[in-house]
Amino acid sequence: MTNRLSYPKVAIAVGALLLAVVWLAPLLWALDTSLKPEPETTRTPITWLPADPTVDAYRSVIEQGSLLRWFFNSTIVAVLVTGLTLLVSVLAAYGFSRTTFPGRKVMFGLLIAGILVPPQVLIVPLFQEMTALRLVDTYWGIVLPQVVAPVMVFVLKKFFDGISRDYEDAARVDGATRWRIVWAVMVPMSRPILVAVGIFTFIGAWNNFLWPFIVTTDPSMMTIPVGLANVQGSYGLRYAQIMASALLGGLPLLIVYALFQRHVVRGVGDAGIKG
């Protein structure tokens, strides 16, 4: 019986290992290519390990390109989008979860409908709005259209619904205002899910290509994904530099996720339980 019960576990472990290999193979190939001299990247037959490893591709990307500027732009944009999204989502989610006002159900229905609207549909009106406000080629022009995230409001609202109202009642007895209840009671109790939402928002803002590509024409305002697209066009067949740029562009996300992985897993688990 013990052996029979272990077969599913073995199968799951083998399946997870295979998926990990499939996921890691392109990443390892990109790393391998970035460490090769440029002529070796197009040599046949293809070899896995570089005959003469070098970091010339990384040096060229950093010295010749605008990668550091794109890093700075992506960091500013991702941090602003994450902070503002959390602020707006927390307040909206608390309003839907804990207050009653005219049109509440209608507005929540519109929120759900907003989740179903593809972002590409809003590109033209958003660009016209940014042009009218003279926010093209500015950080705010990149940031503001990404701040409203209906799915994040929905996730936080469902989490707030699972928090007992006894905590709020106790805070009101102590004289706390609604504003203080939000930031002194609800937010501290929701820290895991807020971290998870923040990480997902940060990753989405960092990886967003379409909107920054539309709203920026100045190379000095480009973010990492937009800049890398231009690098691929300008580098031509310099595969080592392309792979080096891609790996450097994704490195911050790997570091952020590694630092907050425990909070993300806990937040997602709590959201599933509370929801």
N, C-alpha and C positions, 0 to 999 in steps of 0.2 A: 504494500500500500504506500509506504514511504517513497519507494522508487517511482511508482506511478505518479504520485503527487509532484515529484521533482521534475518530471518531463516538461510540464508547461513552463516551469521556472527556467529550465535550461533553454527551451525554445525562445522564451522572451529575452534571455540574456544574449543568445546568439543573434536574434533579430536586432536587438539594440546595438550589438557590436557591428553588425553589417551596415546598419544605418549610420553609425558613427564613421565607419570607413568611407562610405559614400559621401558623407558630408565633408570629411577631412581631405579627401583626395584632391578636389579642385584647389583647396586652400594650400595644401602642401605643394601642388604643382606650381601655383602662383609664386610661392616662396622660392621654390627651386629655380624657376625662370628668372626671378629678380636677382638671383645670386650668380647668374651666368654672364660671361662677357657677351656683348651684343651679337657678334657673329655666330656664337654657339647656339643662340636661340632659334635660328633658322636652319641649322645644320641637320642633315639626315645621314644615317638613321637617328631618330630621336633618342636621347639619353636622359635617364632620370636624374642622376647626380651630376653636378657641374664638374668638368675636368679641372677647372681652375677657378674656384669660388672667388667672387669679388663683390664689393659694395659700391662699385662705380655707378651703378644705376641709381642708387639712393642718393649718392653725392651729386649726381647730375640733376636729379629732380629737385633737390633742395636748393642748389646753387643757381640753376638756370631758370627754373620755373617760378611760379607765384604760390607754391604750395603752402608756405607759412602764412601768407595773407589769406588764403582760402581757409586754412585751419582757424585763423582768428575770426573770420566772418562766420563760419559754421558754428563756432563756439558761442559767439554773441547771439546768433539767431536761435540756436537750440536752447540756450539758457533762458532767453527772454520768452520764447514760446512755451517752455516748460513751466516757468514761474507764473505767467499770465494764465495759461490754461488751467493750472491747479487753482489759482485764485477764483477764476470765473466758474469753474466746474464745482468747487466746494460750495460757493454761495448759491449757485443754481440748484445743486443737488439738495442742499439743506432746505431751500425754499419749497421744492417739490415734495420733500419727505416730511417736513415738520410744520408747514404753514398751510393755511387755507385762504384762498383768494379767488375772486371771480375769474372764470375762464381757466382755472388751473388744469382741468382735465383736457381742455382743448389745446392748451399750450404744451402739455406733456405729450399729447398725441402728435403735435407738430414736431416735437423733439424726436420722437420715435421715427417719424417720417423723414426727418433730417438725416438719420443714420442710413436710410436707404438711398439717399441721393448721391450719385457718383460725384466726386470732387471735380471731375473734368467738365461737368455741366456748368459749373460756376466760374470757369476760367475767364470767359469773355466779360461778364458783368463785373467781376472783381477787378480785372485789369482796367476797365473803364473807370471804375471807382477810384483806383489807385492813381490813375492818370489825372482825374479831376482834382484829387487831393494833393497832387504833385509829390507823390510818395514813390514813384518809380525810381529805381536805383538808390533806394534808401533801406536801412535796416527795418524801419517800421513798415515799409511796403512789403517786405518779405515776411515779417512776423505777424502782423495783425490778421491777415486772412487765415492763418493757421491756428489762431487762438481758440476759436469756437469749435469744440469737439463734442458733439452730441453723445457719442458712445461713452465718453468719459463721464459725462453728467449722469447718464443712465446707470453706469457701474457704481458710481459713488452714491447715487440715490438709493439703489437696492441695498448697498451696504449700510447706509444710515437707517434704512427701514428696520434693519435687524438689531439696532442698538436700543436697549431698553430706555423708555422715557423716564424711568425713575431717576436716572442721573440728571436729566434736565430739571425735573421737579425739585430735586435736592438743591441744585444750583439756584433755582428761582427763589427757594426759601431763604437762601443766603443773600438774596438781593442781586443776583447776576442778571444783566440785561441779555437780550437775545444775541446781540453781537458778541458778548463775552462768552456765552454758552457755546457759540460756534467755535471760537478759537481756543477756549480753555477746557472744553469738554469733548466736543465732537472730533476736533482735529487730533488731539493727542490719542484718543481711542481708535482713530482710523489711520494711525501712522503706517502700518504695513501696506494697506491698500493704497495710500497716498504715494508711498515710495514706488510701488509697482506701477501706478498710473504715471508717475513722474518719469520713470525709466522708459516706459513704452512711448510716452510723448517725446522724450528727448531723442530716442532712437528714430522715431518717425520724422522729427524735424531735421535731424542730422542727415538722414537718407533721402529726404524729399528732393526730387529733381525737377518735376514739372513746373511747380509754381516759381521757385527761384530762377529757373531758366526763362520763364515768360517775363518776369518783372525786372530782371537785371540785364542791362546791356553793357555796363561798364565792367571790364575785367577785374578791376580792383574790388568790386562788390560781389563777385561770384563766390558761391559756397563750394565745398569739396565735390559733390556730385557733378555740378555744372562745370567746374574747372577741370575735372578728370575727363569729362566728355570732350572738352576742347583739347586737352592733352593728347587724347587718342587720335584726334584729327591732325594735330600738328606733329606728333612724333612719327606718324607713318608706321613703319615696320619695326620700330624700336620697342620690341616686346618687353625687354627687361625693364625699361623705364616705365612702361605702362603698368606692369605688374607691381613695381616698386611704389608707384603713386597710389594704386588701388589698396595695397596693404597698409601704407601709411595713413590713407584716408579712413580705413576701417579700424585701425588700432585703438583710437579713443573709445569707440563703442565696446570693444572687447574689454578694455580696462574698466569702464564704467559698470558693465554687466558683471564682471568678476567681483568687483567691490560690493555690489548690492544684490548679488544673486540670492542670498538668504532672504532678504527682505522681499524680493520679487516673488519667490516661491511661496513665502508665507502669505503675502498679500493676495496672490491669486487663489490660494487655498481658502483663505478667509472669505474672499468674495464669493466663492462657490458655496461655502457653508451659509453665509449670511443671506445670499440671494435666493 
